[in-house]
Amino acid sequence: MLGLVLALIPRALVSPRTARALLVVAWRFRRNRWYLRFPFLPLPARDYVRWRMYTAYGDYDAIPPVEDVIRYARWAARFP
């Protein structure tokens, strides 16, 4: 998953629209009450991410392609 994040960073730096969309989606995916759990970062729940990968790609441990993440983020950012 770190590889995906590292691949998304340059795309976000080049395109403010993409950066905003990725931040919106990252904020929506955060775990509920994240501020009460160490490491006190707004990270998504591992079970939720695994379920999302299974429903999208048929594999709990799938790593989505960069283009899929960007396409989804741009689509999702259109809805408040």
mmCIF file of the N, C-alpha and C atoms, coordinates in Angstrom:
data_MODEL
# 
_entry.id   MODEL 
# 
loop_
_atom_site.group_PDB 
_atom_site.id 
_atom_site.type_symbol 
_atom_site.label_atom_id 
_atom_site.label_alt_id 
_atom_site.label_comp_id 
_atom_site.label_asym_id 
_atom_site.label_entity_id 
_atom_site.label_seq_id 
_atom_site.pdbx_PDB_ins_code 
_atom_site.Cartn_x 
_atom_site.Cartn_y 
_atom_site.Cartn_z 
_atom_site.occupancy 
_atom_site.B_iso_or_equiv 
_atom_site.pdbx_formal_charge 
_atom_site.auth_seq_id 
_atom_site.auth_comp_id 
_atom_site.auth_asym_id 
_atom_site.auth_atom_id 
_atom_site.pdbx_PDB_model_num 
ATOM 1   N N  . MET A 1 1  ? 0.822   -1.194  0.000   1.00 0.00 ? 1  MET A N  1 
ATOM 2   C CA . MET A 1 1  ? 0.000   0.000   0.000   1.00 0.00 ? 1  MET A CA 1 
ATOM 3   C C  . MET A 1 1  ? 0.867   1.259   0.000   1.00 0.00 ? 1  MET A C  1 
ATOM 4   N N  . LEU A 1 2  ? 2.039   1.175   0.611   1.00 0.00 ? 2  LEU A N  1 
ATOM 5   C CA . LEU A 1 2  ? 2.948   2.318   0.611   1.00 0.00 ? 2  LEU A CA 1 
ATOM 6   C C  . LEU A 1 2  ? 3.362   2.675   -0.809  1.00 0.00 ? 2  LEU A C  1 
ATOM 7   N N  . GLY A 1 3  ? 3.547   1.677   -1.650  1.00 0.00 ? 3  GLY A N  1 
ATOM 8   C CA . GLY A 1 3  ? 3.899   1.922   -3.042  1.00 0.00 ? 3  GLY A CA 1 
ATOM 9   C C  . GLY A 1 3  ? 2.830   2.718   -3.766  1.00 0.00 ? 3  GLY A C  1 
ATOM 10  N N  . LEU A 1 4  ? 1.562   2.418   -3.464  1.00 0.00 ? 4  LEU A N  1 
ATOM 11  C CA . LEU A 1 4  ? 0.451   3.158   -4.066  1.00 0.00 ? 4  LEU A CA 1 
ATOM 12  C C  . LEU A 1 4  ? 0.490   4.620   -3.625  1.00 0.00 ? 4  LEU A C  1 
ATOM 13  N N  . VAL A 1 5  ? 0.696   4.845   -2.357  1.00 0.00 ? 5  VAL A N  1 
ATOM 14  C CA . VAL A 1 5  ? 0.763   6.216   -1.837  1.00 0.00 ? 5  VAL A CA 1 
ATOM 15  C C  . VAL A 1 5  ? 1.917   6.974   -2.489  1.00 0.00 ? 5  VAL A C  1 
ATOM 16  N N  . LEU A 1 6  ? 3.063   6.318   -2.596  1.00 0.00 ? 6  LEU A N  1 
ATOM 17  C CA . LEU A 1 6  ? 4.221   6.973   -3.218  1.00 0.00 ? 6  LEU A CA 1 
ATOM 18  C C  . LEU A 1 6  ? 3.990   7.255   -4.696  1.00 0.00 ? 6  LEU A C  1 
ATOM 19  N N  . ALA A 1 7  ? 3.193   6.434   -5.358  1.00 0.00 ? 7  ALA A N  1 
ATOM 20  C CA . ALA A 1 7  ? 2.871   6.673   -6.767  1.00 0.00 ? 7  ALA A CA 1 
ATOM 21  C C  . ALA A 1 7  ? 1.846   7.799   -6.922  1.00 0.00 ? 7  ALA A C  1 
ATOM 22  N N  . LEU A 1 8  ? 1.004   8.001   -5.924  1.00 0.00 ? 8  LEU A N  1 
ATOM 23  C CA . LEU A 1 8  ? -0.014  9.047   -5.996  1.00 0.00 ? 8  LEU A CA 1 
ATOM 24  C C  . LEU A 1 8  ? 0.546   10.439  -5.680  1.00 0.00 ? 8  LEU A C  1 
ATOM 25  N N  . ILE A 1 9  ? 1.592   10.510  -4.910  1.00 0.00 ? 9  ILE A N  1 
ATOM 26  C CA . ILE A 1 9  ? 2.145   11.807  -4.507  1.00 0.00 ? 9  ILE A CA 1 
ATOM 27  C C  . ILE A 1 9  ? 2.553   12.667  -5.703  1.00 0.00 ? 9  ILE A C  1 
ATOM 28  N N  . PRO A 1 10 ? 3.331   12.153  -6.658  1.00 0.00 ? 10 PRO A N  1 
ATOM 29  C CA . PRO A 1 10 ? 3.682   13.016  -7.799  1.00 0.00 ? 10 PRO A CA 1 
ATOM 30  C C  . PRO A 1 10 ? 2.471   13.470  -8.605  1.00 0.00 ? 10 PRO A C  1 
ATOM 31  N N  . ARG A 1 11 ? 1.490   12.599  -8.730  1.00 0.00 ? 11 ARG A N  1 
ATOM 32  C CA . ARG A 1 11 ? 0.278   12.977  -9.472  1.00 0.00 ? 11 ARG A CA 1 
ATOM 33  C C  . ARG A 1 11 ? -0.444  14.111  -8.756  1.00 0.00 ? 11 ARG A C  1 
ATOM 34  N N  . ALA A 1 12 ? -0.470  14.063  -7.425  1.00 0.00 ? 12 ALA A N  1 
ATOM 35  C CA . ALA A 1 12 ? -1.124  15.117  -6.651  1.00 0.00 ? 12 ALA A CA 1 
ATOM 36  C C  . ALA A 1 12 ? -0.339  16.425  -6.726  1.00 0.00 ? 12 ALA A C  1 
ATOM 37  N N  . LEU A 1 13 ? 0.972   16.337  -6.764  1.00 0.00 ? 13 LEU A N  1 
ATOM 38  C CA . LEU A 1 13 ? 1.796   17.551  -6.849  1.00 0.00 ? 13 LEU A CA 1 
ATOM 39  C C  . LEU A 1 13 ? 1.634   18.265  -8.183  1.00 0.00 ? 13 LEU A C  1 
ATOM 40  N N  . VAL A 1 14 ? 1.386   17.518  -9.231  1.00 0.00 ? 14 VAL A N  1 
ATOM 41  C CA . VAL A 1 14 ? 1.243   18.091  -10.570 1.00 0.00 ? 14 VAL A CA 1 
ATOM 42  C C  . VAL A 1 14 ? -0.147  18.684  -10.774 1.00 0.00 ? 14 VAL A C  1 
ATOM 43  N N  . SER A 1 15 ? -1.155  18.084  -10.164 1.00 0.00 ? 15 SER A N  1 
ATOM 44  C CA . SER A 1 15 ? -2.532  18.505  -10.403 1.00 0.00 ? 15 SER A CA 1 
ATOM 45  C C  . SER A 1 15 ? -3.241  18.846  -9.088  1.00 0.00 ? 15 SER A C  1 
ATOM 46  N N  . PRO A 1 16 ? -3.514  20.121  -8.843  1.00 0.00 ? 16 PRO A N  1 
ATOM 47  C CA . PRO A 1 16 ? -4.242  20.500  -7.629  1.00 0.00 ? 16 PRO A CA 1 
ATOM 48  C C  . PRO A 1 16 ? -5.628  19.847  -7.540  1.00 0.00 ? 16 PRO A C  1 
ATOM 49  N N  . ARG A 1 17 ? -6.267  19.666  -8.684  1.00 0.00 ? 17 ARG A N  1 
ATOM 50  C CA . ARG A 1 17 ? -7.588  19.020  -8.692  1.00 0.00 ? 17 ARG A CA 1 
ATOM 51  C C  . ARG A 1 17 ? -7.486  17.580  -8.171  1.00 0.00 ? 17 ARG A C  1 
ATOM 52  N N  . THR A 1 18 ? -6.475  16.883  -8.615  1.00 0.00 ? 18 THR A N  1 
ATOM 53  C CA . THR A 1 18 ? -6.256  15.513  -8.159  1.00 0.00 ? 18 THR A CA 1 
ATOM 54  C C  . THR A 1 18 ? -5.894  15.498  -6.678  1.00 0.00 ? 18 THR A C  1 
ATOM 55  N N  . ALA A 1 19 ? -5.057  16.409  -6.251  1.00 0.00 ? 19 ALA A N  1 
ATOM 56  C CA . ALA A 1 19 ? -4.663  16.490  -4.843  1.00 0.00 ? 19 ALA A CA 1 
ATOM 57  C C  . ALA A 1 19 ? -5.877  16.707  -3.954  1.00 0.00 ? 19 ALA A C  1 
ATOM 58  N N  . ARG A 1 20 ? -6.737  17.630  -4.350  1.00 0.00 ? 20 ARG A N  1 
ATOM 59  C CA . ARG A 1 20 ? -7.942  17.903  -3.564  1.00 0.00 ? 20 ARG A CA 1 
ATOM 60  C C  . ARG A 1 20 ? -8.839  16.679  -3.506  1.00 0.00 ? 20 ARG A C  1 
ATOM 61  N N  . ALA A 1 21 ? -9.035  16.031  -4.639  1.00 0.00 ? 21 ALA A N  1 
ATOM 62  C CA . ALA A 1 21 ? -9.894  14.839  -4.683  1.00 0.00 ? 21 ALA A CA 1 
ATOM 63  C C  . ALA A 1 21 ? -9.337  13.726  -3.806  1.00 0.00 ? 21 ALA A C  1 
ATOM 64  N N  . LEU A 1 22 ? -8.028  13.522  -3.841  1.00 0.00 ? 22 LEU A N  1 
ATOM 65  C CA . LEU A 1 22 ? -7.415  12.480  -3.014  1.00 0.00 ? 22 LEU A CA 1 
ATOM 66  C C  . LEU A 1 22 ? -7.547  12.804  -1.525  1.00 0.00 ? 22 LEU A C  1 
ATOM 67  N N  . LEU A 1 23 ? -7.403  14.053  -1.172  1.00 0.00 ? 23 LEU A N  1 
ATOM 68  C CA . LEU A 1 23 ? -7.565  14.444  0.238   1.00 0.00 ? 23 LEU A CA 1 
ATOM 69  C C  . LEU A 1 23 ? -9.003  14.270  0.706   1.00 0.00 ? 23 LEU A C  1 
ATOM 70  N N  . VAL A 1 24 ? -9.962  14.610  -0.139  1.00 0.00 ? 24 VAL A N  1 
ATOM 71  C CA . VAL A 1 24 ? -11.375 14.427  0.213   1.00 0.00 ? 24 VAL A CA 1 
ATOM 72  C C  . VAL A 1 24 ? -11.672 12.956  0.461   1.00 0.00 ? 24 VAL A C  1 
ATOM 73  N N  . VAL A 1 25 ? -11.203 12.100  -0.428  1.00 0.00 ? 25 VAL A N  1 
ATOM 74  C CA . VAL A 1 25 ? -11.466 10.666  -0.283  1.00 0.00 ? 25 VAL A CA 1 
ATOM 75  C C  . VAL A 1 25 ? -10.733 10.099  0.938   1.00 0.00 ? 25 VAL A C  1 
ATOM 76  N N  . ALA A 1 26 ? -9.499  10.521  1.159   1.00 0.00 ? 26 ALA A N  1 
ATOM 77  C CA . ALA A 1 26 ? -8.756  10.042  2.325   1.00 0.00 ? 26 ALA A CA 1 
ATOM 78  C C  . ALA A 1 26 ? -9.478  10.426  3.610   1.00 0.00 ? 26 ALA A C  1 
ATOM 79  N N  . TRP A 1 27 ? -10.024 11.632  3.643   1.00 0.00 ? 27 TRP A N  1 
ATOM 80  C CA . TRP A 1 27 ? -10.745 12.070  4.848   1.00 0.00 ? 27 TRP A CA 1 
ATOM 81  C C  . TRP A 1 27 ? -12.025 11.254  5.038   1.00 0.00 ? 27 TRP A C  1 
ATOM 82  N N  . ARG A 1 28 ? -12.703 10.915  3.970   1.00 0.00 ? 28 ARG A N  1 
ATOM 83  C CA . ARG A 1 28 ? -13.929 10.126  4.072   1.00 0.00 ? 28 ARG A CA 1 
ATOM 84  C C  . ARG A 1 28 ? -13.663 8.690   4.520   1.00 0.00 ? 28 ARG A C  1 
ATOM 85  N N  . PHE A 1 29 ? -12.506 8.166   4.185   1.00 0.00 ? 29 PHE A N  1 
ATOM 86  C CA . PHE A 1 29 ? -12.176 6.782   4.520   1.00 0.00 ? 29 PHE A CA 1 
ATOM 87  C C  . PHE A 1 29 ? -11.657 6.611   5.948   1.00 0.00 ? 29 PHE A C  1 
ATOM 88  N N  . ARG A 1 30 ? -11.453 7.701   6.677   1.00 0.00 ? 30 ARG A N  1 
ATOM 89  C CA . ARG A 1 30 ? -10.859 7.594   8.010   1.00 0.00 ? 30 ARG A CA 1 
ATOM 90  C C  . ARG A 1 30 ? -11.742 6.770   8.951   1.00 0.00 ? 30 ARG A C  1 
ATOM 91  N N  . ARG A 1 31 ? -11.089 6.157   9.908   1.00 0.00 ? 31 ARG A N  1 
ATOM 92  C CA . ARG A 1 31 ? -11.786 5.366   10.924  1.00 0.00 ? 31 ARG A CA 1 
ATOM 93  C C  . ARG A 1 31 ? -12.583 6.303   11.836  1.00 0.00 ? 31 ARG A C  1 
ATOM 94  N N  . ASN A 1 32 ? -13.738 5.858   12.256  1.00 0.00 ? 32 ASN A N  1 
ATOM 95  C CA . ASN A 1 32 ? -14.513 6.625   13.221  1.00 0.00 ? 32 ASN A CA 1 
ATOM 96  C C  . ASN A 1 32 ? -13.735 6.738   14.527  1.00 0.00 ? 32 ASN A C  1 
ATOM 97  N N  . ARG A 1 33 ? -13.788 7.905   15.119  1.00 0.00 ? 33 ARG A N  1 
ATOM 98  C CA . ARG A 1 33 ? -13.105 8.170   16.395  1.00 0.00 ? 33 ARG A CA 1 
ATOM 99  C C  . ARG A 1 33 ? -11.606 7.866   16.317  1.00 0.00 ? 33 ARG A C  1 
ATOM 100 N N  . TRP A 1 34 ? -10.998 8.193   15.191  1.00 0.00 ? 34 TRP A N  1 
ATOM 101 C CA . TRP A 1 34 ? -9.575  7.928   14.969  1.00 0.00 ? 34 TRP A CA 1 
ATOM 102 C C  . TRP A 1 34 ? -8.696  8.634   15.985  1.00 0.00 ? 34 TRP A C  1 
ATOM 103 N N  . TYR A 1 35 ? -9.170  9.732   16.527  1.00 0.00 ? 35 TYR A N  1 
ATOM 104 C CA . TYR A 1 35 ? -8.383  10.533  17.461  1.00 0.00 ? 35 TYR A CA 1 
ATOM 105 C C  . TYR A 1 35 ? -8.244  9.869   18.828  1.00 0.00 ? 35 TYR A C  1 
ATOM 106 N N  . LEU A 1 36 ? -8.949  8.758   19.054  1.00 0.00 ? 36 LEU A N  1 
ATOM 107 C CA . LEU A 1 36 ? -8.853  8.048   20.323  1.00 0.00 ? 36 LEU A CA 1 
ATOM 108 C C  . LEU A 1 36 ? -7.902  6.851   20.270  1.00 0.00 ? 36 LEU A C  1 
ATOM 109 N N  . ARG A 1 37 ? -7.391  6.533   19.077  1.00 0.00 ? 37 ARG A N  1 
ATOM 110 C CA . ARG A 1 37 ? -6.539  5.345   18.915  1.00 0.00 ? 37 ARG A CA 1 
ATOM 111 C C  . ARG A 1 37 ? -5.141  5.739   18.447  1.00 0.00 ? 37 ARG A C  1 
ATOM 112 N N  . PHE A 1 38 ? -4.166  5.095   19.037  1.00 0.00 ? 38 PHE A N  1 
ATOM 113 C CA . PHE A 1 38 ? -2.801  5.271   18.580  1.00 0.00 ? 38 PHE A CA 1 
ATOM 114 C C  . PHE A 1 38 ? -2.699  4.744   17.154  1.00 0.00 ? 38 PHE A C  1 
ATOM 115 N N  . PRO A 1 39 ? -2.078  5.386   16.254  1.00 0.00 ? 39 PRO A N  1 
ATOM 116 C CA . PRO A 1 39 ? -1.152  6.516   16.315  1.00 0.00 ? 39 PRO A CA 1 
ATOM 117 C C  . PRO A 1 39 ? -1.821  7.878   16.161  1.00 0.00 ? 39 PRO A C  1 
ATOM 118 N N  . PHE A 1 40 ? -3.108  7.976   16.448  1.00 0.00 ? 40 PHE A N  1 
ATOM 119 C CA . PHE A 1 40 ? -3.848  9.247   16.434  1.00 0.00 ? 40 PHE A CA 1 
ATOM 120 C C  . PHE A 1 40 ? -3.789  9.940   15.075  1.00 0.00 ? 40 PHE A C  1 
ATOM 121 N N  . LEU A 1 41 ? -3.894  9.148   14.030  1.00 0.00 ? 41 LEU A N  1 
ATOM 122 C CA . LEU A 1 41 ? -3.926  9.651   12.657  1.00 0.00 ? 41 LEU A CA 1 
ATOM 123 C C  . LEU A 1 41 ? -5.235  9.231   11.999  1.00 0.00 ? 41 LEU A C  1 
ATOM 124 N N  . PRO A 1 42 ? -5.763  10.043  11.104  1.00 0.00 ? 42 PRO A N  1 
ATOM 125 C CA . PRO A 1 42 ? -7.036  9.681   10.447  1.00 0.00 ? 42 PRO A CA 1 
ATOM 126 C C  . PRO A 1 42 ? -6.839  8.628   9.352   1.00 0.00 ? 42 PRO A C  1 
ATOM 127 N N  . LEU A 1 43 ? -6.494  7.407   9.766   1.00 0.00 ? 43 LEU A N  1 
ATOM 128 C CA . LEU A 1 43 ? -6.276  6.303   8.837   1.00 0.00 ? 43 LEU A CA 1 
ATOM 129 C C  . LEU A 1 43 ? -7.537  5.463   8.716   1.00 0.00 ? 43 LEU A C  1 
ATOM 130 N N  . PRO A 1 44 ? -7.731  4.801   7.592   1.00 0.00 ? 44 PRO A N  1 
ATOM 131 C CA . PRO A 1 44 ? -8.907  3.942   7.446   1.00 0.00 ? 44 PRO A CA 1 
ATOM 132 C C  . PRO A 1 44 ? -8.746  2.645   8.242   1.00 0.00 ? 44 PRO A C  1 
ATOM 133 N N  . ALA A 1 45 ? -9.856  2.035   8.584   1.00 0.00 ? 45 ALA A N  1 
ATOM 134 C CA . ALA A 1 45 ? -9.834  0.749   9.273   1.00 0.00 ? 45 ALA A CA 1 
ATOM 135 C C  . ALA A 1 45 ? -9.362  -0.321  8.292   1.00 0.00 ? 45 ALA A C  1 
ATOM 136 N N  . ARG A 1 46 ? -8.457  -1.168  8.726   1.00 0.00 ? 46 ARG A N  1 
ATOM 137 C CA . ARG A 1 46 ? -7.889  -2.205  7.862   1.00 0.00 ? 46 ARG A CA 1 
ATOM 138 C C  . ARG A 1 46 ? -8.973  -3.134  7.329   1.00 0.00 ? 46 ARG A C  1 
ATOM 139 N N  . ASP A 1 47 ? -9.926  -3.533  8.180   1.00 0.00 ? 47 ASP A N  1 
ATOM 140 C CA . ASP A 1 47 ? -11.011 -4.425  7.743   1.00 0.00 ? 47 ASP A CA 1 
ATOM 141 C C  . ASP A 1 47 ? -11.841 -3.780  6.641   1.00 0.00 ? 47 ASP A C  1 
ATOM 142 N N  . TYR A 1 48 ? -12.104 -2.488  6.776   1.00 0.00 ? 48 TYR A N  1 
ATOM 143 C CA . TYR A 1 48 ? -12.900 -1.773  5.781   1.00 0.00 ? 48 TYR A CA 1 
ATOM 144 C C  . TYR A 1 48 ? -12.176 -1.726  4.436   1.00 0.00 ? 48 TYR A C  1 
ATOM 145 N N  . VAL A 1 49 ? -10.892 -1.414  4.465   1.00 0.00 ? 49 VAL A N  1 
ATOM 146 C CA . VAL A 1 49 ? -10.120 -1.340  3.217   1.00 0.00 ? 49 VAL A CA 1 
ATOM 147 C C  . VAL A 1 49 ? -10.054 -2.713  2.562   1.00 0.00 ? 49 VAL A C  1 
ATOM 148 N N  . ARG A 1 50 ? -9.834  -3.748  3.364   1.00 0.00 ? 50 ARG A N  1 
ATOM 149 C CA . ARG A 1 50 ? -9.788  -5.101  2.794   1.00 0.00 ? 50 ARG A CA 1 
ATOM 150 C C  . ARG A 1 50 ? -11.126 -5.463  2.163   1.00 0.00 ? 50 ARG A C  1 
ATOM 151 N N  . TRP A 1 51 ? -12.236 -5.111  2.805   1.00 0.00 ? 51 TRP A N  1 
ATOM 152 C CA . TRP A 1 51 ? -13.558 -5.394  2.243   1.00 0.00 ? 51 TRP A CA 1 
ATOM 153 C C  . TRP A 1 51 ? -13.765 -4.627  0.938   1.00 0.00 ? 51 TRP A C  1 
ATOM 154 N N  . ARG A 1 52 ? -13.342 -3.356  0.912   1.00 0.00 ? 52 ARG A N  1 
ATOM 155 C CA . ARG A 1 52 ? -13.476 -2.564  -0.312  1.00 0.00 ? 52 ARG A CA 1 
ATOM 156 C C  . ARG A 1 52 ? -12.673 -3.172  -1.458  1.00 0.00 ? 52 ARG A C  1 
ATOM 157 N N  . MET A 1 53 ? -11.479 -3.669  -1.175  1.00 0.00 ? 53 MET A N  1 
ATOM 158 C CA . MET A 1 53 ? -10.648 -4.288  -2.213  1.00 0.00 ? 53 MET A CA 1 
ATOM 159 C C  . MET A 1 53 ? -11.288 -5.595  -2.698  1.00 0.00 ? 53 MET A C  1 
ATOM 160 N N  . TYR A 1 54 ? -11.887 -6.329  -1.781  1.00 0.00 ? 54 TYR A N  1 
ATOM 161 C CA . TYR A 1 54 ? -12.539 -7.580  -2.177  1.00 0.00 ? 54 TYR A CA 1 
ATOM 162 C C  . TYR A 1 54 ? -13.744 -7.308  -3.083  1.00 0.00 ? 54 TYR A C  1 
ATOM 163 N N  . THR A 1 55 ? -14.557 -6.319  -2.717  1.00 0.00 ? 55 THR A N  1 
ATOM 164 C CA . THR A 1 55 ? -15.737 -6.028  -3.526  1.00 0.00 ? 55 THR A CA 1 
ATOM 165 C C  . THR A 1 55 ? -15.375 -5.416  -4.874  1.00 0.00 ? 55 THR A C  1 
ATOM 166 N N  . ALA A 1 56 ? -14.260 -4.712  -4.946  1.00 0.00 ? 56 ALA A N  1 
ATOM 167 C CA . ALA A 1 56 ? -13.860 -4.074  -6.204  1.00 0.00 ? 56 ALA A CA 1 
ATOM 168 C C  . ALA A 1 56 ? -13.021 -4.986  -7.093  1.00 0.00 ? 56 ALA A C  1 
ATOM 169 N N  . TYR A 1 57 ? -12.136 -5.778  -6.489  1.00 0.00 ? 57 TYR A N  1 
ATOM 170 C CA . TYR A 1 57 ? -11.164 -6.541  -7.280  1.00 0.00 ? 57 TYR A CA 1 
ATOM 171 C C  . TYR A 1 57 ? -11.208 -8.046  -7.031  1.00 0.00 ? 57 TYR A C  1 
ATOM 172 N N  . GLY A 1 58 ? -12.035 -8.500  -6.098  1.00 0.00 ? 58 GLY A N  1 
ATOM 173 C CA . GLY A 1 58 ? -12.140 -9.931  -5.840  1.00 0.00 ? 58 GLY A CA 1 
ATOM 174 C C  . GLY A 1 58 ? -10.991 -10.503 -5.041  1.00 0.00 ? 58 GLY A C  1 
ATOM 175 N N  . ASP A 1 59 ? -10.206 -9.645  -4.403  1.00 0.00 ? 59 ASP A N  1 
ATOM 176 C CA . ASP A 1 59 ? -9.064  -10.093 -3.610  1.00 0.00 ? 59 ASP A CA 1 
ATOM 177 C C  . ASP A 1 59 ? -8.913  -9.142  -2.424  1.00 0.00 ? 59 ASP A C  1 
ATOM 178 N N  . TYR A 1 60 ? -8.893  -9.713  -1.224  1.00 0.00 ? 60 TYR A N  1 
ATOM 179 C CA . TYR A 1 60 ? -8.774  -8.883  -0.019  1.00 0.00 ? 60 TYR A CA 1 
ATOM 180 C C  . TYR A 1 60 ? -7.471  -8.083  0.008   1.00 0.00 ? 60 TYR A C  1 
ATOM 181 N N  . ASP A 1 61 ? -6.428  -8.609  -0.604  1.00 0.00 ? 61 ASP A N  1 
ATOM 182 C CA . ASP A 1 61 ? -5.118  -7.966  -0.549  1.00 0.00 ? 61 ASP A CA 1 
ATOM 183 C C  . ASP A 1 61 ? -4.748  -7.239  -1.841  1.00 0.00 ? 61 ASP A C  1 
ATOM 184 N N  . ALA A 1 62 ? -5.722  -6.943  -2.658  1.00 0.00 ? 62 ALA A N  1 
ATOM 185 C CA . ALA A 1 62 ? -5.463  -6.264  -3.936  1.00 0.00 ? 62 ALA A CA 1 
ATOM 186 C C  . ALA A 1 62 ? -4.938  -4.848  -3.689  1.00 0.00 ? 62 ALA A C  1 
ATOM 187 N N  . ILE A 1 63 ? -4.060  -4.418  -4.560  1.00 0.00 ? 63 ILE A N  1 
ATOM 188 C CA . ILE A 1 63 ? -3.584  -3.033  -4.575  1.00 0.00 ? 63 ILE A CA 1 
ATOM 189 C C  . ILE A 1 63 ? -4.135  -2.420  -5.862  1.00 0.00 ? 63 ILE A C  1 
ATOM 190 N N  . PRO A 1 64 ? -5.016  -1.434  -5.740  1.00 0.00 ? 64 PRO A N  1 
ATOM 191 C CA . PRO A 1 64 ? -5.635  -0.877  -6.951  1.00 0.00 ? 64 PRO A CA 1 
ATOM 192 C C  . PRO A 1 64 ? -4.633  -0.109  -7.802  1.00 0.00 ? 64 PRO A C  1 
ATOM 193 N N  . PRO A 1 65 ? -4.829  -0.093  -9.107  1.00 0.00 ? 65 PRO A N  1 
ATOM 194 C CA . PRO A 1 65 ? -3.974  0.723   -9.977  1.00 0.00 ? 65 PRO A CA 1 
ATOM 195 C C  . PRO A 1 65 ? -4.157  2.210   -9.666  1.00 0.00 ? 65 PRO A C  1 
ATOM 196 N N  . VAL A 1 66 ? -3.102  2.969   -9.875  1.00 0.00 ? 66 VAL A N  1 
ATOM 197 C CA . VAL A 1 66 ? -3.125  4.411   -9.598  1.00 0.00 ? 66 VAL A CA 1 
ATOM 198 C C  . VAL A 1 66 ? -4.278  5.083   -10.337 1.00 0.00 ? 66 VAL A C  1 
ATOM 199 N N  . GLU A 1 67 ? -4.482  4.736   -11.589 1.00 0.00 ? 67 GLU A N  1 
ATOM 200 C CA . GLU A 1 67 ? -5.541  5.364   -12.370 1.00 0.00 ? 67 GLU A CA 1 
ATOM 201 C C  . GLU A 1 67 ? -6.925  5.095   -11.777 1.00 0.00 ? 67 GLU A C  1 
ATOM 202 N N  . ASP A 1 68 ? -7.144  3.902   -11.237 1.00 0.00 ? 68 ASP A N  1 
ATOM 203 C CA . ASP A 1 68 ? -8.428  3.597   -10.595 1.00 0.00 ? 68 ASP A CA 1 
ATOM 204 C C  . ASP A 1 68 ? -8.654  4.479   -9.373  1.00 0.00 ? 68 ASP A C  1 
ATOM 205 N N  . VAL A 1 69 ? -7.616  4.663   -8.585  1.00 0.00 ? 69 VAL A N  1 
ATOM 206 C CA . VAL A 1 69 ? -7.731  5.488   -7.375  1.00 0.00 ? 69 VAL A CA 1 
ATOM 207 C C  . VAL A 1 69 ? -8.039  6.929   -7.754  1.00 0.00 ? 69 VAL A C  1 
ATOM 208 N N  . ILE A 1 70 ? -7.327  7.447   -8.735  1.00 0.00 ? 70 ILE A N  1 
ATOM 209 C CA . ILE A 1 70 ? -7.548  8.833   -9.155  1.00 0.00 ? 70 ILE A CA 1 
ATOM 210 C C  . ILE A 1 70 ? -8.938  9.001   -9.752  1.00 0.00 ? 70 ILE A C  1 
ATOM 211 N N  . ARG A 1 71 ? -9.347  8.068   -10.585 1.00 0.00 ? 71 ARG A N  1 
ATOM 212 C CA . ARG A 1 71 ? -10.681 8.146   -11.190 1.00 0.00 ? 71 ARG A CA 1 
ATOM 213 C C  . ARG A 1 71 ? -11.765 8.131   -10.106 1.00 0.00 ? 71 ARG A C  1 
ATOM 214 N N  . TYR A 1 72 ? -11.635 7.228   -9.138  1.00 0.00 ? 72 TYR A N  1 
ATOM 215 C CA . TYR A 1 72 ? -12.618 7.162   -8.056  1.00 0.00 ? 72 TYR A CA 1 
ATOM 216 C C  . TYR A 1 72 ? -12.590 8.450   -7.225  1.00 0.00 ? 72 TYR A C  1 
ATOM 217 N N  . ALA A 1 73 ? -11.397 8.942   -6.913  1.00 0.00 ? 73 ALA A N  1 
ATOM 218 C CA . ALA A 1 73 ? -11.293 10.138  -6.082  1.00 0.00 ? 73 ALA A CA 1 
ATOM 219 C C  . ALA A 1 73 ? -11.945 11.339  -6.767  1.00 0.00 ? 73 ALA A C  1 
ATOM 220 N N  . ARG A 1 74 ? -11.698 11.501  -8.052  1.00 0.00 ? 74 ARG A N  1 
ATOM 221 C CA . ARG A 1 74 ? -12.327 12.614  -8.778  1.00 0.00 ? 74 ARG A CA 1 
ATOM 222 C C  . ARG A 1 74 ? -13.837 12.468  -8.827  1.00 0.00 ? 74 ARG A C  1 
ATOM 223 N N  . TRP A 1 75 ? -14.301 11.255  -9.000  1.00 0.00 ? 75 TRP A N  1 
ATOM 224 C CA . TRP A 1 75 ? -15.741 11.018  -9.013  1.00 0.00 ? 75 TRP A CA 1 
ATOM 225 C C  . TRP A 1 75 ? -16.347 11.302  -7.627  1.00 0.00 ? 75 TRP A C  1 
ATOM 226 N N  . ALA A 1 76 ? -15.748 10.761  -6.587  1.00 0.00 ? 76 ALA A N  1 
ATOM 227 C CA . ALA A 1 76 ? -16.295 10.902  -5.234  1.00 0.00 ? 76 ALA A CA 1 
ATOM 228 C C  . ALA A 1 76 ? -16.224 12.334  -4.730  1.00 0.00 ? 76 ALA A C  1 
ATOM 229 N N  . ALA A 1 77 ? -15.212 13.089  -5.141  1.00 0.00 ? 77 ALA A N  1 
ATOM 230 C CA . ALA A 1 77 ? -15.066 14.459  -4.666  1.00 0.00 ? 77 ALA A CA 1 
ATOM 231 C C  . ALA A 1 77 ? -16.155 15.376  -5.190  1.00 0.00 ? 77 ALA A C  1 
ATOM 232 N N  . ARG A 1 78 ? -16.878 14.948  -6.209  1.00 0.00 ? 78 ARG A N  1 
ATOM 233 C CA . ARG A 1 78 ? -17.969 15.774  -6.742  1.00 0.00 ? 78 ARG A CA 1 
ATOM 234 C C  . ARG A 1 78 ? -19.189 15.792  -5.833  1.00 0.00 ? 78 ARG A C  1 
ATOM 235 N N  . PHE A 1 79 ? -19.259 14.849  -4.899  1.00 0.00 ? 79 PHE A N  1 
ATOM 236 C CA . PHE A 1 79 ? -20.425 14.740  -4.015  1.00 0.00 ? 79 PHE A CA 1 
ATOM 237 C C  . PHE A 1 79 ? -20.050 15.156  -2.613  1.00 0.00 ? 79 PHE A C  1 
ATOM 238 N N  . PRO A 1 80 ? -20.691 16.180  -2.097  1.00 0.00 ? 80 PRO A N  1 
ATOM 239 C CA . PRO A 1 80 ? -20.340 16.688  -0.754  1.00 0.00 ? 80 PRO A CA 1 
ATOM 240 C C  . PRO A 1 80 ? -20.674 15.725  0.361   1.00 0.00 ? 80 PRO A C  1 
# 
